Amino acid sequence: MANIKSAKKRILVSQTRAERNKAIRSGVKTAVKKVYAAIEAGDKKAAGEALLAATSTIDKATSKGVYHKNYASRKISRLSLAVNKLA
């Protein structure tokens, strides 16, 4: 356990940020699952709406520094490709 005040604060701050990042990642996973569920069901309209929501969620996570921009771009690209193949 840390003895120095600044070290104790860093532990608290890192725990807080880890919880925040975990919540954001969880939200992204949920949004992505909704897109794939709509694709599996064969519902093009629902898949398009879910894709829009997932793209927004992924972009917000990237702007907060949870994901790297290339990772987010790749994820969105793959989702878009999967939805477009549904047509």
PDB file of N, CA, C and O in Angstrom:
ATOM      1  N   MET A   1       0.846  -1.188   0.000  1.00  0.00           N
ATOM      2  CA  MET A   1       0.000   0.000   0.000  1.00  0.00           C
ATOM      3  C   MET A   1       0.882   1.238   0.000  1.00  0.00           C
ATOM      4  O   MET A   1       1.930   1.282   0.643  1.00  0.00           O
ATOM      5  N   ALA A   2       0.433   2.226  -0.729  1.00  0.00           N
ATOM      6  CA  ALA A   2       1.195   3.464  -0.839  1.00  0.00           C
ATOM      7  C   ALA A   2       1.159   4.246   0.473  1.00  0.00           C
ATOM      8  O   ALA A   2       0.156   4.243   1.186  1.00  0.00           O
ATOM      9  N   ASN A   3       2.269   4.911   0.775  1.00  0.00           N
ATOM     10  CA  ASN A   3       2.354   5.737   1.975  1.00  0.00           C
ATOM     11  C   ASN A   3       2.303   7.225   1.660  1.00  0.00           C
ATOM     12  O   ASN A   3       1.884   8.033   2.488  1.00  0.00           O
ATOM     13  N   ILE A   4       2.734   7.576   0.455  1.00  0.00           N
ATOM     14  CA  ILE A   4       2.809   8.977   0.076  1.00  0.00           C
ATOM     15  C   ILE A   4       1.438   9.440  -0.417  1.00  0.00           C
ATOM     16  O   ILE A   4       0.742   8.717  -1.129  1.00  0.00           O
ATOM     17  N   LYS A   5       1.069  10.653  -0.025  1.00  0.00           N
ATOM     18  CA  LYS A   5      -0.251  11.187  -0.337  1.00  0.00           C
ATOM     19  C   LYS A   5      -0.534  11.207  -1.840  1.00  0.00           C
ATOM     20  O   LYS A   5      -1.626  10.840  -2.272  1.00  0.00           O
ATOM     21  N   SER A   6       0.441  11.631  -2.628  1.00  0.00           N
ATOM     22  CA  SER A   6       0.238  11.715  -4.071  1.00  0.00           C
ATOM     23  C   SER A   6       0.062  10.319  -4.683  1.00  0.00           C
ATOM     24  O   SER A   6      -0.692  10.150  -5.642  1.00  0.00           O
ATOM     25  N   ALA A   7       0.748   9.337  -4.133  1.00  0.00           N
ATOM     26  CA  ALA A   7       0.628   7.964  -4.624  1.00  0.00           C
ATOM     27  C   ALA A   7      -0.753   7.407  -4.304  1.00  0.00           C
ATOM     28  O   ALA A   7      -1.339   6.683  -5.109  1.00  0.00           O
ATOM     29  N   LYS A   8      -1.270   7.747  -3.123  1.00  0.00           N
ATOM     30  CA  LYS A   8      -2.617   7.308  -2.741  1.00  0.00           C
ATOM     31  C   LYS A   8      -3.658   7.916  -3.691  1.00  0.00           C
ATOM     32  O   LYS A   8      -4.611   7.252  -4.100  1.00  0.00           O
ATOM     33  N   LYS A   9      -3.452   9.188  -4.027  1.00  0.00           N
ATOM     34  CA  LYS A   9      -4.376   9.860  -4.941  1.00  0.00           C
ATOM     35  C   LYS A   9      -4.320   9.215  -6.326  1.00  0.00           C
ATOM     36  O   LYS A   9      -5.355   9.006  -6.959  1.00  0.00           O
ATOM     37  N   ARG A  10      -3.123   8.903  -6.790  1.00  0.00           N
ATOM     38  CA  ARG A  10      -2.979   8.277  -8.109  1.00  0.00           C
ATOM     39  C   ARG A  10      -3.733   6.952  -8.152  1.00  0.00           C
ATOM     40  O   ARG A  10      -4.350   6.624  -9.165  1.00  0.00           O
ATOM     41  N   ILE A  11      -3.688   6.193  -7.064  1.00  0.00           N
ATOM     42  CA  ILE A  11      -4.401   4.919  -7.003  1.00  0.00           C
ATOM     43  C   ILE A  11      -5.901   5.153  -7.148  1.00  0.00           C
ATOM     44  O   ILE A  11      -6.576   4.452  -7.901  1.00  0.00           O
ATOM     45  N   LEU A  12      -6.415   6.138  -6.425  1.00  0.00           N
ATOM     46  CA  LEU A  12      -7.847   6.454  -6.498  1.00  0.00           C
ATOM     47  C   LEU A  12      -8.247   6.924  -7.896  1.00  0.00           C
ATOM     48  O   LEU A  12      -9.269   6.500  -8.437  1.00  0.00           O
ATOM     49  N   VAL A  13      -7.434   7.796  -8.467  1.00  0.00           N
ATOM     50  CA  VAL A  13      -7.731   8.336  -9.791  1.00  0.00           C
ATOM     51  C   VAL A  13      -7.696   7.230 -10.844  1.00  0.00           C
ATOM     52  O   VAL A  13      -8.554   7.182 -11.725  1.00  0.00           O
ATOM     53  N   SER A  14      -6.710   6.345 -10.753  1.00  0.00           N
ATOM     54  CA  SER A  14      -6.604   5.274 -11.742  1.00  0.00           C
ATOM     55  C   SER A  14      -7.768   4.293 -11.615  1.00  0.00           C
ATOM     56  O   SER A  14      -8.239   3.759 -12.619  1.00  0.00           O
ATOM     57  N   GLN A  15      -8.237   4.052 -10.384  1.00  0.00           N
ATOM     58  CA  GLN A  15      -9.406   3.186 -10.195  1.00  0.00           C
ATOM     59  C   GLN A  15     -10.654   3.823 -10.809  1.00  0.00           C
ATOM     60  O   GLN A  15     -11.448   3.151 -11.469  1.00  0.00           O
ATOM     61  N   THR A  16     -10.813   5.118 -10.584  1.00  0.00           N
ATOM     62  CA  THR A  16     -11.966   5.840 -11.128  1.00  0.00           C
ATOM     63  C   THR A  16     -11.957   5.794 -12.651  1.00  0.00           C
ATOM     64  O   THR A  16     -12.985   5.533 -13.277  1.00  0.00           O
ATOM     65  N   ARG A  17     -10.811   6.044 -13.235  1.00  0.00           N
ATOM     66  CA  ARG A  17     -10.702   6.030 -14.699  1.00  0.00           C
ATOM     67  C   ARG A  17     -10.916   4.639 -15.257  1.00  0.00           C
ATOM     68  O   ARG A  17     -11.538   4.480 -16.307  1.00  0.00           O
ATOM     69  N   ALA A  18     -10.407   3.622 -14.563  1.00  0.00           N
ATOM     70  CA  ALA A  18     -10.578   2.239 -15.019  1.00  0.00           C
ATOM     71  C   ALA A  18     -12.055   1.860 -15.031  1.00  0.00           C
ATOM     72  O   ALA A  18     -12.519   1.196 -15.958  1.00  0.00           O
ATOM     73  N   GLU A  19     -12.793   2.277 -14.010  1.00  0.00           N
ATOM     74  CA  GLU A  19     -14.235   2.000 -13.953  1.00  0.00           C
ATOM     75  C   GLU A  19     -14.966   2.698 -15.094  1.00  0.00           C
ATOM     76  O   GLU A  19     -15.848   2.117 -15.727  1.00  0.00           O
ATOM     77  N   ARG A  20     -14.593   3.949 -15.350  1.00  0.00           N
ATOM     78  CA  ARG A  20     -15.207   4.722 -16.429  1.00  0.00           C
ATOM     79  C   ARG A  20     -14.933   4.063 -17.770  1.00  0.00           C
ATOM     80  O   ARG A  20     -15.842   3.896 -18.583  1.00  0.00           O
ATOM     81  N   ASN A  21     -13.672   3.685 -18.004  1.00  0.00           N
ATOM     82  CA  ASN A  21     -13.296   3.049 -19.265  1.00  0.00           C
ATOM     83  C   ASN A  21     -14.030   1.723 -19.450  1.00  0.00           C
ATOM     84  O   ASN A  21     -14.454   1.380 -20.553  1.00  0.00           O
ATOM     85  N   LYS A  22     -14.170   0.983 -18.345  1.00  0.00           N
ATOM     86  CA  LYS A  22     -14.850  -0.307 -18.401  1.00  0.00           C
ATOM     87  C   LYS A  22     -16.312  -0.124 -18.800  1.00  0.00           C
ATOM     88  O   LYS A  22     -16.842  -0.890 -19.605  1.00  0.00           O
ATOM     89  N   ALA A  23     -16.959   0.889 -18.234  1.00  0.00           N
ATOM     90  CA  ALA A  23     -18.357   1.171 -18.561  1.00  0.00           C
ATOM     91  C   ALA A  23     -18.506   1.568 -20.028  1.00  0.00           C
ATOM     92  O   ALA A  23     -19.444   1.136 -20.698  1.00  0.00           O
ATOM     93  N   ILE A  24     -17.589   2.382 -20.523  1.00  0.00           N
ATOM     94  CA  ILE A  24     -17.647   2.832 -21.916  1.00  0.00           C
ATOM     95  C   ILE A  24     -17.428   1.653 -22.858  1.00  0.00           C
ATOM     96  O   ILE A  24     -18.135   1.515 -23.857  1.00  0.00           O
ATOM     97  N   ARG A  25     -16.445   0.795 -22.542  1.00  0.00           N
ATOM     98  CA  ARG A  25     -16.181  -0.383 -23.371  1.00  0.00           C
ATOM     99  C   ARG A  25     -17.387  -1.313 -23.403  1.00  0.00           C
ATOM    100  O   ARG A  25     -17.725  -1.876 -24.444  1.00  0.00           O
ATOM    101  N   SER A  26     -18.023  -1.463 -22.261  1.00  0.00           N
ATOM    102  CA  SER A  26     -19.205  -2.309 -22.165  1.00  0.00           C
ATOM    103  C   SER A  26     -20.328  -1.779 -23.057  1.00  0.00           C
ATOM    104  O   SER A  26     -21.023  -2.548 -23.721  1.00  0.00           O
ATOM    105  N   GLY A  27     -20.492  -0.469 -23.062  1.00  0.00           N
ATOM    106  CA  GLY A  27     -21.503   0.151 -23.907  1.00  0.00           C
ATOM    107  C   GLY A  27     -21.235  -0.076 -25.381  1.00  0.00           C
ATOM    108  O   GLY A  27     -22.158  -0.302 -26.164  1.00  0.00           O
ATOM    109  N   VAL A  28     -19.969  -0.015 -25.755  1.00  0.00           N
ATOM    110  CA  VAL A  28     -19.587  -0.247 -27.150  1.00  0.00           C
ATOM    111  C   VAL A  28     -19.883  -1.697 -27.532  1.00  0.00           C
ATOM    112  O   VAL A  28     -20.424  -1.961 -28.606  1.00  0.00           O
ATOM    113  N   LYS A  29     -19.529  -2.628 -26.655  1.00  0.00           N
ATOM    114  CA  LYS A  29     -19.784  -4.046 -26.939  1.00  0.00           C
ATOM    115  C   LYS A  29     -21.273  -4.315 -27.113  1.00  0.00           C
ATOM    116  O   LYS A  29     -21.676  -5.071 -27.997  1.00  0.00           O
ATOM    117  N   THR A  30     -22.083  -3.697 -26.270  1.00  0.00           N
ATOM    118  CA  THR A  30     -23.528  -3.863 -26.364  1.00  0.00           C
ATOM    119  C   THR A  30     -24.049  -3.336 -27.700  1.00  0.00           C
ATOM    120  O   THR A  30     -24.868  -3.984 -28.353  1.00  0.00           O
ATOM    121  N   ALA A  31     -23.577  -2.169 -28.098  1.00  0.00           N
ATOM    122  CA  ALA A  31     -24.009  -1.568 -29.364  1.00  0.00           C
ATOM    123  C   ALA A  31     -23.614  -2.448 -30.548  1.00  0.00           C
ATOM    124  O   ALA A  31     -24.393  -2.620 -31.485  1.00  0.00           O
ATOM    125  N   VAL A  32     -22.412  -2.999 -30.504  1.00  0.00           N
ATOM    126  CA  VAL A  32     -21.931  -3.866 -31.588  1.00  0.00           C
ATOM    127  C   VAL A  32     -22.764  -5.146 -31.644  1.00  0.00           C
ATOM    128  O   VAL A  32     -23.102  -5.621 -32.728  1.00  0.00           O
ATOM    129  N   LYS A  33     -23.094  -5.704 -30.479  1.00  0.00           N
ATOM    130  CA  LYS A  33     -23.909  -6.916 -30.435  1.00  0.00           C
ATOM    131  C   LYS A  33     -25.282  -6.673 -31.043  1.00  0.00           C
ATOM    132  O   LYS A  33     -25.838  -7.549 -31.705  1.00  0.00           O
ATOM    133  N   LYS A  34     -25.831  -5.475 -30.815  1.00  0.00           N
ATOM    134  CA  LYS A  34     -27.143  -5.144 -31.379  1.00  0.00           C
ATOM    135  C   LYS A  34     -27.088  -5.119 -32.906  1.00  0.00           C
ATOM    136  O   LYS A  34     -28.033  -5.539 -33.573  1.00  0.00           O
ATOM    137  N   VAL A  35     -25.978  -4.626 -33.456  1.00  0.00           N
ATOM    138  CA  VAL A  35     -25.822  -4.593 -34.911  1.00  0.00           C
ATOM    139  C   VAL A  35     -25.790  -6.023 -35.450  1.00  0.00           C
ATOM    140  O   VAL A  35     -26.500  -6.342 -36.404  1.00  0.00           O
ATOM    141  N   TYR A  36     -24.977  -6.876 -34.850  1.00  0.00           N
ATOM    142  CA  TYR A  36     -24.852  -8.253 -35.327  1.00  0.00           C
ATOM    143  C   TYR A  36     -26.146  -9.038 -35.121  1.00  0.00           C
ATOM    144  O   TYR A  36     -26.473  -9.911 -35.924  1.00  0.00           O
ATOM    145  N   ALA A  37     -26.881  -8.738 -34.059  1.00  0.00           N
ATOM    146  CA  ALA A  37     -28.171  -9.399 -33.825  1.00  0.00           C
ATOM    147  C   ALA A  37     -29.162  -9.034 -34.925  1.00  0.00           C
ATOM    148  O   ALA A  37     -29.911  -9.889 -35.398  1.00  0.00           O
ATOM    149  N   ALA A  38     -29.168  -7.764 -35.334  1.00  0.00           N
ATOM    150  CA  ALA A  38     -30.055  -7.324 -36.406  1.00  0.00           C
ATOM    151  C   ALA A  38     -29.651  -7.958 -37.736  1.00  0.00           C
ATOM    152  O   ALA A  38     -30.509  -8.290 -38.554  1.00  0.00           O
ATOM    153  N   ILE A  39     -28.358  -8.123 -37.950  1.00  0.00           N
ATOM    154  CA  ILE A  39     -27.869  -8.759 -39.175  1.00  0.00           C
ATOM    155  C   ILE A  39     -28.300 -10.227 -39.205  1.00  0.00           C
ATOM    156  O   ILE A  39     -28.756 -10.726 -40.234  1.00  0.00           O
ATOM    157  N   GLU A  40     -28.153 -10.911 -38.071  1.00  0.00           N
ATOM    158  CA  GLU A  40     -28.549 -12.317 -37.974  1.00  0.00           C
ATOM    159  C   GLU A  40     -30.040 -12.482 -38.246  1.00  0.00           C
ATOM    160  O   GLU A  40     -30.460 -13.456 -38.871  1.00  0.00           O
ATOM    161  N   ALA A  41     -30.850 -11.512 -37.770  1.00  0.00           N
ATOM    162  CA  ALA A  41     -32.294 -11.558 -37.975  1.00  0.00           C
ATOM    163  C   ALA A  41     -32.665 -11.216 -39.419  1.00  0.00           C
ATOM    164  O   ALA A  41     -33.778 -11.493 -39.866  1.00  0.00           O
ATOM    165  N   GLY A  42     -31.717 -10.610 -40.144  1.00  0.00           N
ATOM    166  CA  GLY A  42     -31.958 -10.254 -41.533  1.00  0.00           C
ATOM    167  C   GLY A  42     -32.754  -8.970 -41.699  1.00  0.00           C
ATOM    168  O   GLY A  42     -33.328  -8.725 -42.760  1.00  0.00           O
ATOM    169  N   ASP A  43     -32.790  -8.157 -40.661  1.00  0.00           N
ATOM    170  CA  ASP A  43     -33.554  -6.912 -40.687  1.00  0.00           C
ATOM    171  C   ASP A  43     -32.634  -5.757 -41.087  1.00  0.00           C
ATOM    172  O   ASP A  43     -31.881  -5.237 -40.264  1.00  0.00           O
ATOM    173  N   LYS A  44     -32.706  -5.364 -42.365  1.00  0.00           N
ATOM    174  CA  LYS A  44     -31.796  -4.326 -42.892  1.00  0.00           C
ATOM    175  C   LYS A  44     -32.021  -2.975 -42.215  1.00  0.00           C
ATOM    176  O   LYS A  44     -31.063  -2.272 -41.893  1.00  0.00           O
ATOM    177  N   LYS A  45     -33.294  -2.612 -41.997  1.00  0.00           N
ATOM    178  CA  LYS A  45     -33.596  -1.308 -41.397  1.00  0.00           C
ATOM    179  C   LYS A  45     -33.077  -1.234 -39.959  1.00  0.00           C
ATOM    180  O   LYS A  45     -32.448  -0.249 -39.572  1.00  0.00           O
ATOM    181  N   ALA A  46     -33.341  -2.267 -39.180  1.00  0.00           N
ATOM    182  CA  ALA A  46     -32.879  -2.294 -37.785  1.00  0.00           C
ATOM    183  C   ALA A  46     -31.357  -2.323 -37.725  1.00  0.00           C
ATOM    184  O   ALA A  46     -30.755  -1.701 -36.849  1.00  0.00           O
ATOM    185  N   ALA A  47     -30.737  -3.041 -38.650  1.00  0.00           N
ATOM    186  CA  ALA A  47     -29.275  -3.114 -38.694  1.00  0.00           C
ATOM    187  C   ALA A  47     -28.681  -1.738 -38.996  1.00  0.00           C
ATOM    188  O   ALA A  47     -27.668  -1.351 -38.414  1.00  0.00           O
ATOM    189  N   GLY A  48     -29.319  -1.004 -39.908  1.00  0.00           N
ATOM    190  CA  GLY A  48     -28.843   0.342 -40.246  1.00  0.00           C
ATOM    191  C   GLY A  48     -28.939   1.290 -39.069  1.00  0.00           C
ATOM    192  O   GLY A  48     -28.024   2.072 -38.809  1.00  0.00           O
ATOM    193  N   GLU A  49     -30.062   1.213 -38.353  1.00  0.00           N
ATOM    194  CA  GLU A  49     -30.233   2.068 -37.172  1.00  0.00           C
ATOM    195  C   GLU A  49     -29.244   1.695 -36.073  1.00  0.00           C
ATOM    196  O   GLU A  49     -28.668   2.565 -35.420  1.00  0.00           O
ATOM    197  N   ALA A  50     -29.053   0.394 -35.877  1.00  0.00           N
ATOM    198  CA  ALA A  50     -28.111  -0.077 -34.857  1.00  0.00           C
ATOM    199  C   ALA A  50     -26.682   0.315 -35.226  1.00  0.00           C
ATOM    200  O   ALA A  50     -25.873   0.640 -34.357  1.00  0.00           O
ATOM    201  N   LEU A  51     -26.380   0.278 -36.533  1.00  0.00           N
ATOM    202  CA  LEU A  51     -25.058   0.692 -37.011  1.00  0.00           C
ATOM    203  C   LEU A  51     -24.813   2.160 -36.707  1.00  0.00           C
ATOM    204  O   LEU A  51     -23.725   2.534 -36.268  1.00  0.00           O
ATOM    205  N   LEU A  52     -25.817   2.991 -36.939  1.00  0.00           N
ATOM    206  CA  LEU A  52     -25.699   4.424 -36.660  1.00  0.00           C
ATOM    207  C   LEU A  52     -25.419   4.662 -35.172  1.00  0.00           C
ATOM    208  O   LEU A  52     -24.554   5.461 -34.814  1.00  0.00           O
ATOM    209  N   ALA A  53     -26.159   3.961 -34.318  1.00  0.00           N
ATOM    210  CA  ALA A  53     -25.975   4.094 -32.870  1.00  0.00           C
ATOM    211  C   ALA A  53     -24.608   3.578 -32.437  1.00  0.00           C
ATOM    212  O   ALA A  53     -23.951   4.191 -31.596  1.00  0.00           O
ATOM    213  N   ALA A  54     -24.174   2.449 -33.012  1.00  0.00           N
ATOM    214  CA  ALA A  54     -22.884   1.861 -32.658  1.00  0.00           C
ATOM    215  C   ALA A  54     -21.736   2.765 -33.101  1.00  0.00           C
ATOM    216  O   ALA A  54     -20.752   2.928 -32.380  1.00  0.00           O
ATOM    217  N   THR A  55     -21.868   3.351 -34.289  1.00  0.00           N
ATOM    218  CA  THR A  55     -20.840   4.257 -34.802  1.00  0.00           C
ATOM    219  C   THR A  55     -20.680   5.453 -33.870  1.00  0.00           C
ATOM    220  O   THR A  55     -19.564   5.866 -33.554  1.00  0.00           O
ATOM    221  N   SER A  56     -21.803   5.997 -33.439  1.00  0.00           N
ATOM    222  CA  SER A  56     -21.785   7.128 -32.521  1.00  0.00           C
ATOM    223  C   SER A  56     -21.120   6.754 -31.199  1.00  0.00           C
ATOM    224  O   SER A  56     -20.301   7.508 -30.671  1.00  0.00           O
ATOM    225  N   THR A  57     -21.476   5.588 -30.671  1.00  0.00           N
ATOM    226  CA  THR A  57     -20.916   5.117 -29.401  1.00  0.00           C
ATOM    227  C   THR A  57     -19.411   4.908 -29.508  1.00  0.00           C
ATOM    228  O   THR A  57     -18.657   5.287 -28.612  1.00  0.00           O
ATOM    229  N   ILE A  58     -18.982   4.304 -30.607  1.00  0.00           N
ATOM    230  CA  ILE A  58     -17.547   4.045 -30.808  1.00  0.00           C
ATOM    231  C   ILE A  58     -16.784   5.359 -30.956  1.00  0.00           C
ATOM    232  O   ILE A  58     -15.694   5.510 -30.403  1.00  0.00           O
ATOM    233  N   ASP A  59     -17.351   6.310 -31.699  1.00  0.00           N
ATOM    234  CA  ASP A  59     -16.697   7.614 -31.870  1.00  0.00           C
ATOM    235  C   ASP A  59     -16.568   8.356 -30.545  1.00  0.00           C
ATOM    236  O   ASP A  59     -15.542   8.982 -30.278  1.00  0.00           O
ATOM    237  N   LYS A  60     -17.608   8.289 -29.714  1.00  0.00           N
ATOM    238  CA  LYS A  60     -17.545   8.943 -28.402  1.00  0.00           C
ATOM    239  C   LYS A  60     -16.473   8.305 -27.529  1.00  0.00           C
ATOM    240  O   LYS A  60     -15.738   9.002 -26.830  1.00  0.00           O
ATOM    241  N   ALA A  61     -16.387   6.983 -27.571  1.00  0.00           N
ATOM    242  CA  ALA A  61     -15.370   6.274 -26.785  1.00  0.00           C
ATOM    243  C   ALA A  61     -13.967   6.662 -27.251  1.00  0.00           C
ATOM    244  O   ALA A  61     -13.050   6.798 -26.440  1.00  0.00           O
ATOM    245  N   THR A  62     -13.808   6.837 -28.559  1.00  0.00           N
ATOM    246  CA  THR A  62     -12.512   7.229 -29.119  1.00  0.00           C
ATOM    247  C   THR A  62     -12.152   8.647 -28.701  1.00  0.00           C
ATOM    248  O   THR A  62     -10.998   8.927 -28.376  1.00  0.00           O
ATOM    249  N   SER A  63     -13.134   9.543 -28.706  1.00  0.00           N
ATOM    250  CA  SER A  63     -12.860  10.936 -28.342  1.00  0.00           C
ATOM    251  C   SER A  63     -12.497  11.055 -26.864  1.00  0.00           C
ATOM    252  O   SER A  63     -11.801  11.990 -26.468  1.00  0.00           O
ATOM    253  N   LYS A  64     -12.964  10.113 -26.051  1.00  0.00           N
ATOM    254  CA  LYS A  64     -12.635  10.107 -24.624  1.00  0.00           C
ATOM    255  C   LYS A  64     -11.303   9.404 -24.336  1.00  0.00           C
ATOM    256  O   LYS A  64     -10.836   9.374 -23.198  1.00  0.00           O
ATOM    257  N   GLY A  65     -10.705   8.840 -25.388  1.00  0.00           N
ATOM    258  CA  GLY A  65      -9.399   8.216 -25.223  1.00  0.00           C
ATOM    259  C   GLY A  65      -9.451   6.764 -24.791  1.00  0.00           C
ATOM    260  O   GLY A  65      -8.435   6.205 -24.381  1.00  0.00           O
ATOM    261  N   VAL A  66     -10.618   6.144 -24.877  1.00  0.00           N
ATOM    262  CA  VAL A  66     -10.739   4.746 -24.476  1.00  0.00           C
ATOM    263  C   VAL A  66     -10.176   3.834 -25.560  1.00  0.00           C
ATOM    264  O   VAL A  66      -9.522   2.833 -25.265  1.00  0.00           O
ATOM    265  N   TYR A  67     -10.436   4.189 -26.820  1.00  0.00           N
ATOM    266  CA  TYR A  67      -9.940   3.409 -27.950  1.00  0.00           C
ATOM    267  C   TYR A  67      -9.032   4.259 -28.820  1.00  0.00           C
ATOM    268  O   TYR A  67      -9.159   5.482 -28.861  1.00  0.00           O
ATOM    269  N   HIS A  68      -8.116   3.600 -29.513  1.00  0.00           N
ATOM    270  CA  HIS A  68      -7.259   4.273 -30.492  1.00  0.00           C
ATOM    271  C   HIS A  68      -8.093   4.538 -31.740  1.00  0.00           C
ATOM    272  O   HIS A  68      -9.000   3.770 -32.062  1.00  0.00           O
ATOM    273  N   LYS A  69      -7.787   5.618 -32.436  1.00  0.00           N
ATOM    274  CA  LYS A  69      -8.603   6.006 -33.591  1.00  0.00           C
ATOM    275  C   LYS A  69      -8.577   4.959 -34.695  1.00  0.00           C
ATOM    276  O   LYS A  69      -9.580   4.768 -35.382  1.00  0.00           O
ATOM    277  N   ASN A  70      -7.458   4.281 -34.878  1.00  0.00           N
ATOM    278  CA  ASN A  70      -7.387   3.252 -35.920  1.00  0.00           C
ATOM    279  C   ASN A  70      -8.241   2.038 -35.559  1.00  0.00           C
ATOM    280  O   ASN A  70      -8.859   1.422 -36.428  1.00  0.00           O
ATOM    281  N   TYR A  71      -8.268   1.703 -34.270  1.00  0.00           N
ATOM    282  CA  TYR A  71      -9.101   0.596 -33.801  1.00  0.00           C
ATOM    283  C   TYR A  71     -10.572   0.917 -34.063  1.00  0.00           C
ATOM    284  O   TYR A  71     -11.325   0.081 -34.561  1.00  0.00           O
ATOM    285  N   ALA A  72     -10.960   2.128 -33.722  1.00  0.00           N
ATOM    286  CA  ALA A  72     -12.352   2.552 -33.905  1.00  0.00           C
ATOM    287  C   ALA A  72     -12.716   2.547 -35.386  1.00  0.00           C
ATOM    288  O   ALA A  72     -13.793   2.087 -35.767  1.00  0.00           O
ATOM    289  N   SER A  73     -11.823   3.055 -36.207  1.00  0.00           N
ATOM    290  CA  SER A  73     -12.058   3.110 -37.642  1.00  0.00           C
ATOM    291  C   SER A  73     -12.238   1.709 -38.211  1.00  0.00           C
ATOM    292  O   SER A  73     -13.133   1.477 -39.024  1.00  0.00           O
ATOM    293  N   ARG A  74     -11.402   0.787 -37.794  1.00  0.00           N
ATOM    294  CA  ARG A  74     -11.474  -0.603 -38.261  1.00  0.00           C
ATOM    295  C   ARG A  74     -12.794  -1.248 -37.827  1.00  0.00           C
ATOM    296  O   ARG A  74     -13.443  -1.947 -38.605  1.00  0.00           O
ATOM    297  N   LYS A  75     -13.174  -1.001 -36.576  1.00  0.00           N
ATOM    298  CA  LYS A  75     -14.410  -1.570 -36.026  1.00  0.00           C
ATOM    299  C   LYS A  75     -15.627  -1.071 -36.810  1.00  0.00           C
ATOM    300  O   LYS A  75     -16.501  -1.853 -37.183  1.00  0.00           O
ATOM    301  N   ILE A  76     -15.670   0.237 -37.052  1.00  0.00           N
ATOM    302  CA  ILE A  76     -16.787   0.840 -37.782  1.00  0.00           C
ATOM    303  C   ILE A  76     -16.819   0.322 -39.223  1.00  0.00           C
ATOM    304  O   ILE A  76     -17.888   0.041 -39.766  1.00  0.00           O
ATOM    305  N   SER A  77     -15.656   0.201 -39.826  1.00  0.00           N
ATOM    306  CA  SER A  77     -15.561  -0.270 -41.202  1.00  0.00           C
ATOM    307  C   SER A  77     -16.096  -1.692 -41.327  1.00  0.00           C
ATOM    308  O   SER A  77     -16.824  -1.998 -42.271  1.00  0.00           O
ATOM    309  N   ARG A  78     -15.745  -2.557 -40.389  1.00  0.00           N
ATOM    310  CA  ARG A  78     -16.184  -3.934 -40.432  1.00  0.00           C
ATOM    311  C   ARG A  78     -17.696  -4.044 -40.193  1.00  0.00           C
ATOM    312  O   ARG A  78     -18.375  -4.854 -40.823  1.00  0.00           O
ATOM    313  N   LEU A  79     -18.202  -3.233 -39.292  1.00  0.00           N
ATOM    314  CA  LEU A  79     -19.640  -3.225 -39.038  1.00  0.00           C
ATOM    315  C   LEU A  79     -20.403  -2.765 -40.290  1.00  0.00           C
ATOM    316  O   LEU A  79     -21.408  -3.362 -40.677  1.00  0.00           O
ATOM    317  N   SER A  80     -19.899  -1.687 -40.912  1.00  0.00           N
ATOM    318  CA  SER A  80     -20.536  -1.141 -42.114  1.00  0.00           C
ATOM    319  C   SER A  80     -20.537  -2.175 -43.233  1.00  0.00           C
ATOM    320  O   SER A  80     -21.533  -2.336 -43.937  1.00  0.00           O
ATOM    321  N   LEU A  81     -19.433  -2.865 -43.391  1.00  0.00           N
ATOM    322  CA  LEU A  81     -19.312  -3.894 -44.429  1.00  0.00           C
ATOM    323  C   LEU A  81     -20.327  -4.996 -44.178  1.00  0.00           C
ATOM    324  O   LEU A  81     -20.978  -5.463 -45.112  1.00  0.00           O
ATOM    325  N   ALA A  82     -20.467  -5.413 -42.932  1.00  0.00           N
ATOM    326  CA  ALA A  82     -21.414  -6.483 -42.599  1.00  0.00           C
ATOM    327  C   ALA A  82     -22.854  -6.054 -42.887  1.00  0.00           C
ATOM    328  O   ALA A  82     -23.650  -6.844 -43.396  1.00  0.00           O
ATOM    329  N   VAL A  83     -23.185  -4.800 -42.560  1.00  0.00           N
ATOM    330  CA  VAL A  83     -24.545  -4.302 -42.816  1.00  0.00           C
ATOM    331  C   VAL A  83     -24.777  -4.173 -44.325  1.00  0.00           C
ATOM    332  O   VAL A  83     -25.856  -4.509 -44.815  1.00  0.00           O
ATOM    333  N   ASN A  84     -23.786  -3.696 -45.054  1.00  0.00           N
ATOM    334  CA  ASN A  84     -23.943  -3.519 -46.510  1.00  0.00           C
ATOM    335  C   ASN A  84     -24.074  -4.848 -47.242  1.00  0.00           C
ATOM    336  O   ASN A  84     -24.718  -4.913 -48.289  1.00  0.00           O
ATOM    337  N   LYS A  85     -23.469  -5.914 -46.703  1.00  0.00           N
ATOM    338  CA  LYS A  85     -23.587  -7.236 -47.322  1.00  0.00           C
ATOM    339  C   LYS A  85     -25.000  -7.790 -47.196  1.00  0.00           C
ATOM    340  O   LYS A  85     -25.407  -8.678 -47.945  1.00  0.00           O
ATOM    341  N   LEU A  86     -25.734  -7.246 -46.236  1.00  0.00           N
ATOM    342  CA  LEU A  86     -27.105  -7.697 -45.986  1.00  0.00           C
ATOM    343  C   LEU A  86     -28.040  -7.344 -47.138  1.00  0.00           C
ATOM    344  O   LEU A  86     -29.057  -8.007 -47.336  1.00  0.00           O
ATOM    345  N   ALA A  87     -27.704  -6.313 -47.892  1.00  0.00           N
ATOM    346  CA  ALA A  87     -28.586  -5.818 -48.970  1.00  0.00           C
ATOM    347  C   ALA A  87     -28.812  -6.851 -50.074  1.00  0.00           C
ATOM    348  O   ALA A  87     -29.526  -6.578 -51.039  1.00  0.00           O
TER     349      ALA A  87
END
